[in-house]
Structures are given as C-alpha cells and as structure tokens.
Amino acid sequence: MGVPEKLAERMSMAERHEYLRSRFSRRTLIRGGAVTLGTVAGGAFVPGAAAPAAAAPPAPRRAAEQVDGALAAPFGRHLAWGNDPRTEITVSWQVPVAVKRPFIRIGAHPWDLSRKIDAEVRTLHTPAGVGASGDHTQYYVHAKLSRLRPGQTYYYGVGHHGFDPAEPHLLGTLGTFTTAPAPAHKAPFTFTAFGDEGVGYHGLANNALILGQNPAFHLHAGDIAYGDPAGAGKTTDTGFDSRTWDQFLHQTESVAKQVPWMPAYGNHDMEAWYSPNGYGGEEARWSLPDNGPDPANLPGVYSFVYGNTAVISLDANDISYEIPANLGISGGTQTTWLEIQLKKYRAARDVDFVVVFFHHCAYCTSTAHASEGGVRQEWVPLFEKYTVDLVINGHNHQYERTDVIKGDTVAKKLPIGGTAYPETEGVVYVTAGAAGRSLYAFTAPDTYEGHEKETESVASFVNLKDGKRSETVAWSRVRYLDYSFLRVDVTPAPRGRHTTLTVSGIAETGERIDHFTVARRAK
C-alpha cells in the first residue's frame, strides 16, 4: 500500500493505520484525483474507541439511494451467539447497495413472522488505492435478538423497504436457528471447527460436509476470508481486496445462516486501513459476544457456554513473536482475563469442559509457521493449571494432533482411538488449519487413521522473541496433509460419571483421519 518495506517492518498496526489514513486523507485524495469527494464522503466504519478524527460518518452514496429495494436482495447471512447462547443471537447479512429501513422478521413458525425488528447498518468504505479493490463500499446489516427461549427453533427472514421476506414469493429466503438448551436439559450435541478457509472450492466442500454434521455451532480459528492475502498486517500488503469478503459470505451462507459461526481473528484478519488495531473491518462484518476484556480493542476475544461446555476465543496476534503487528496490544489484560475465565468456568456448577481456540499454534511441526513461543510462554501454563480439555488452532494449513502434553513434554502417548484425562494428565492440542487455503508441509511423513507410521521424533522450530529456535519433538501423534475439519461430539453424563468429548478429524472426502476421547467426571 505504498510504504517502503524497511519502514513497514518497524511500524506497529496502529502506525500503519495512521500512515494509510494520512496518505489517503480526503485532502490528498481530492488533490491527487484518485476518487471524488462524493465517494470519500461515503465514510468508513471504524469502531468507537479506534475512530480517527478525520473519518467521516457512514453515508450511502447518492446513486445507491436511487436503487429500488425490490431489486437488492440480501446475501451472506451469518449467525453469532450473544453473551448467552440460550437467549441471545445476532443475525447478520450484507446488501449490495444502500437500502432503506432494513429489518428482520422472526417467529416460531414460517407462517408466523409478525414480529419485526429494526436492524443496524454498518457501512465499510475502501477507497481506490488501498489495496487492489478499487473504490468499494460494503453494507453490513446486524439484528441483535435477545430474550429468546432456550432450546427453541426460530424462523427468520431479513429484508428492507421493498423487500419483505414475509411476502409469499420470498418465503424461500427464510432461515432458521436454534438457541442453546437450558442447563437442566443435558443432551448430547456436536460442534465443528477449522481455520484458514478463504474463498475457493476446498472451503466450499468443507462447508458442505460441516452442514451434514448438524453442528450446534462452528468455530473458525482465524484467517477467515483472506481479504489481505499477505497476512503481515503491513501497509505494503498491496494484494488486499475488500471484495473477497463478498465472495466469502456468499460461500459460507449455506451453513452460517443456520449454524452460529464463531470466529477468532488471525494474522490475515488484520486490515490496516480501517482502524489502528486492524479490526475495524471485522467489527463491521461481525457481531460477536462483547464479554471480553476490551471489546473495542480486542473484538475477537470472548467466551460463551453451550450445554456443559465453555468455549473461549483468544486473539493470538496480541502475543505473537512471529508476526508482531499487534504484539502487546492488550498490555497483558487478555492473559489476565483468560485466567479469570478459566478459574470461573472450573468453579461453575454446570460446566464440565473448557475448550479454547485461537489462531497461532501452541504445538505444531509445520515447515511454514510451526509453533508460537508467545503462546507457550503466556497461555500454555494457564491451560495446564486449569486443566483445559481441548485447544484448537489454525495458522498452519494442515491437520496435526499432539499427544497429551504437560510441561512442554509428552505426559502420555495418545494413539488414535485413545482417551485423555486432563484432570490428571495434561492438554491435547489440535491444529485444524486445512479448511481451504493452499496446503503447507511436514518434515515427517503423514500418519493418520488407517495409515499409521510411528515416528519417534520430528524436527521442527518455535518462534521466539529473538527469532526461530530449532527443536526436535516427540509429541506429534497425527499428521494429515490434506483438507479437513474437526468434529467434536459432547456427551453429558450423570454427576460423578465420566462425561466425554469425542474429537474426530474429518477429511474433505468424508473419511475419518483421527479420533480420540477427552473424559472427565461430570459435576
């Protein structure tokens, strides 16, 4: 985006944002003739605390106001839990142009959509010269729903003036969602997870398989759409194209319109133009739980409880030595918050399992990124202290699963089909970063279900503050170099008996490549 490479290397995400705002300021753009004043006045969505003084308020362009609402169909519907999945959910979508009075209709039956709720529009403007997309304005719409009934299936339709989903010819546009059950209703459920999806055939194929698992929710471990294909969060990332998000939301809609799609943010999700922390674009596109330590600065950090399982999303950009664009952005508050959450959930009467997901890998032997020393330093001791049941990562584009790890070493070998007891043994880590982007490589041969190859040790490295350090590890148990995702089946049990997480790696072909069980005594 026009900054000399040597200068960009020394700049934080906030400094890169400030540079872009200065370079593509209204005065500069008018003087240079890059875009018209009318286009710049379209504004850019920037979250409150991060909004620069020069940013204009969002306003649709005049030409868009003349479009007949009946000709502008919503697309890219995606759901996200609120702070309490039993009673709160946000329905989000996109419209191709500015529309008037967007809304959502909701009811317990498709023929009863009389409840109509106004929706919020977030306009995201990317001027010509910022990346490769040219002048582009996107319109994201969000409807936060609360006071819902636990365990209830709802029907909904999204619309605006001129496009009413309650009209008979538009009933085919309706979607559904089901809220989380009440604590007393201890029923089995499934959730899925992966990272590093992007736009393309393999992401589409994995989405189709995920829909067939009938998950209660889906976790996306970062690097969502790859609007910024370079992923360093630099102003020199000239390949940035905001239109990639339009394609991505089209691609995922078949699943995300009925399965809450819960992302953590990765390095490719930092987009320097929109806000100092790089997440202004993400805040326009997503409405996630706001119960994290600093929702304005770390919007991808949150937690929720579904059934007997607590899920925590973290932002590993905050502690990444490998890609330091946002290193230290929380000032340590994220790690403090994490420990508070872990302590709370371990004491909670209705929570048996704690699952943590984020982008950069704690333990992986990929030849691309391998392991992140910042994660091992800051968070792994807490995972062990509070006996976290499962850690899910992306970042490395392959499937890899560890043995049970404690103190940076193998506490127990965990063969395919084995059982881990985190209360007494340690933590299992899964890299599920083969959702759709081009694959990486291993130094050791693949070993997966039906094709096991015992390897005593694997050569790898870990990213530290002072650079890469080579290491030879014994904890790499399953390796699969092809497209895949993670399925987790949760089976509650009566108090005192073992409740289980059955974790399966599923290939894009539908073949199971790995499975193991995590068990602990139900509260």
TORSEVO-580485 format. One record per residue (C-alpha): y, z, x. Coordinates in steps of 0.05 Angstrom, whole numbers, plus 5000, padded with zeros to 4 digits. Each point is the difference from the previous one (the first is absolute). Example, Ala and Ser with C-alpha at 12.3 -4.5 7.8 and 13.67 -1.06 7.14 Angstrom:
<recs>
491051565246;506949875027;
</recs>
This chain:
<recs>
500050005000;504749865058;499850625045;498049895073;492950255011;502050505055;505350304955;495350044940;494950395042;505150565008;502050034927;497350464946;498849754930;506750294978;503649655057;496749344983;502150084927;507250135022;499949395044;497649554944;505150284951;505549885050;497749305017;498949794927;505950384972;504049694944;505749805046;495349695052;496249614948;506249734967;503249805067;493649685024;498649654935;492850244998;500250194926;505350024946;503950614979;496549974932;493250075034;502150585043;502650354939;492950004974;499150625043;493850315029;495950594975;500850575049;497750714981;505450524992;499950405065;498949385042;505249554966;505249725048;507350034978;500649255003;494349864951;502349714934;496950264935;494349574972;502649464954;496449374976;503049335017;503749634946;494949434997;494350484986;503850304941;499549334964;492449975001;496750074932;495850645002;494349654964;499249545060;499450575052;493150334997;498850665036;494949995057;497250445055;498550604957;497850615040;498850724982;501150645039;498650734983;505750484991;499750705029;494750194948;495049434986;497850364936;506849904966;504349535043;499649275021;504949465019;499249284978;503649515046;500849254997;504349435023;504149464965;502049345031;507350044980;504850524973;498250184928;503350424946;497650674975;493050055031;495250484967;492750214992;496150094936;494350505000;494850264951;492950234991;497949334969;502049285015;502449934928;504350625004;505449905052;505850284960;502250485056;505249615040;503050295064;505749715042;498449815072;503950035065;501749375040;500550035076;503149385031;498149835071;504349475034;498249675067;505549545026;498849365038;499150135074;496050654991;493249745018;497049364972;500950074925;507049714992;504450304947;495350374952;501150514945;494150384970;500150414936;495250594996;499250394935;497350714991;498350424940;498150725014;495650304946;499050744990;497150494950;493749584994;493450284978;494750155053;493949554999;503349514951;499849245004;506649684983;501949284986;506749745024;504249375003;506249865041;505849574978;507449894993;504949674953;496749364977;493050205023;496650524956;492750155016;498950244929;500849294974;493249724980;500349425049;501350485058;494550524986;496049685057;505050305049;498250724983;497150475052;496650684998;499550635040;496350674993;503050665021;496350515042;495550494963;501850724987;497250505051;494850254951;497049304995;495949955063;497349304998;498049535057;505049485021;501049455052;505949805043;500749445051;504149905063;501949505054;505849815045;503349385030;499449534941;505449475002;499749364959;494149545002;492949854979;496750615030;504950494968;498949654933;492450035009;500150755016;504550124940;494949674955;494550445027;504250634994;501449854926;492449984990;499350715027;504150274941;504050485044;504550544973;505149835053;500649605065;502850235067;503549495045;500450275071;506149605020;502149315023;500349774929;502749294993;502249825071;507049774979;501450165073;494149695038;502250265068;499550734979;504250315055;505850174954;504749615045;506149594984;496749455042;494449944947;502449314979;493849854959;502150494945;499549684932;501650414938;496749474956;493250225026;500650604954;500449544940;493349695020;497050685014;501750294933;497149384966;493650095041;498950734984;502050004927;493049914973;498250685028;506650375007;502049894927;494450484979;498250395063;505550445031;501449695068;502050555048;502749775068;501650345065;504949635045;498149665065;503849675056;500449334964;503350364941;506250185040;505349474983;506450125039;504949644954;499650444939;501150715025;500450415064;492950264992;497349304985;497350204932;505649774954;495949394980;494050444986;504150454956;502249404959;492849774989;496350664990;501050654961;495550525031;499450754992;506250345025;496950665021;500149875075;504350375052;505749504997;499249464946;506549655020;498049925073;492450004995;498449674933;492749875020;498450745010;497250334938;493950334969;496350014934;493750304969;494949614961;494150404972;497550465055;503149585056;506850075033;502849385035;505550025052;503849395024;503550045068;504849575040;497149915069;506149595023;503350685008;495250205055;497949335031;500649935075;497449294996;505449734953;505850495006;505249674954;499950624955;497250505049;502550704983;503649784936;497950634963;501950485055;493350354992;500850134925;494249544981;495050395042;502750664973;499349734929;492949755015;497750705020;503150304938;496349494956;493450115035;500650754994;501949944926;494249534982;494850425037;502250594959;500449624933;494750204951;498849304972;500149625067;493549905039;501549395043;506149815042;500749275020;505649785047;502149285011;505249665044;500749385044;499150135074;492950205022;498150685025;493549725028;498449265008;497349565056;503449354981;502449575058;506749914964;502950694984;494250495010;502150734989;506950314991;501350605044;505650244955;495250104943;495050375044;505650445027;503650164934;495049954943;492850035024;500450755016;502350124928;494449564972;495050435038;503450664983;499949864926;493349625001;502649354971;494249624968;501849285014;505549635040;501249274983;504149545046;501849275007;504049675057;493849715035;497249404962;492750204997;495450534972;498250595044;497350694983;499350595046;494950555006;502350704980;505650175050;502850675021;504150155061;500249265019;492449985009;493949874958;498350634961;494249664965;497149315000;500649694931;495249424991;500549514942;497750384939;501450685032;503850604972;506050365030;502050724983;507350055020;500450754984;495850145062;499549355040;506349585006;503549384974;497849274988;505049445012;499549304970;504049395021;500249534940;505049495025;496449364982;503149874932;502449305015;503949875064;496949665060;494650425033;500350355068;494250155047;495650565030;497750095071;493150214974;495349624953;500350074925;495450534971;499650094925;495150114943;493749595011;502649775068;500350645041;500949965075;500250675036;505650035051;500750635042;507349905017;505749514985;505849835045;506850084966;507050285008;505050464967;507649884994;503950585030;507350145012;499549725071;495849404981;492749834991;494550445028;492949725006;494350424971;492649944991;497850284933;493450194967;502650094928;500049264978;494150004951;501049384955;503749355019;500749394956;504449415018;501249654934;503950104936;498450634960;502650594961;498150734986;496950274937;499850764989;495850314944;501850714982;494750424965;502350704977;495050574996;499750694968;503250565039;496050205062;496049355004;501549415045;505049504973;500049345037;504149415023;495549395011;503849525045;497949275004;502649425041;499649364959;500549315031;503849434968;493149714984;498350624958;495050245052;500150745017;501350095075;500350765004;499050624958;500250755012;501250634960;505150565008;497750644966;503150694988;498850574952;503949924935;505050544983;
</recs>
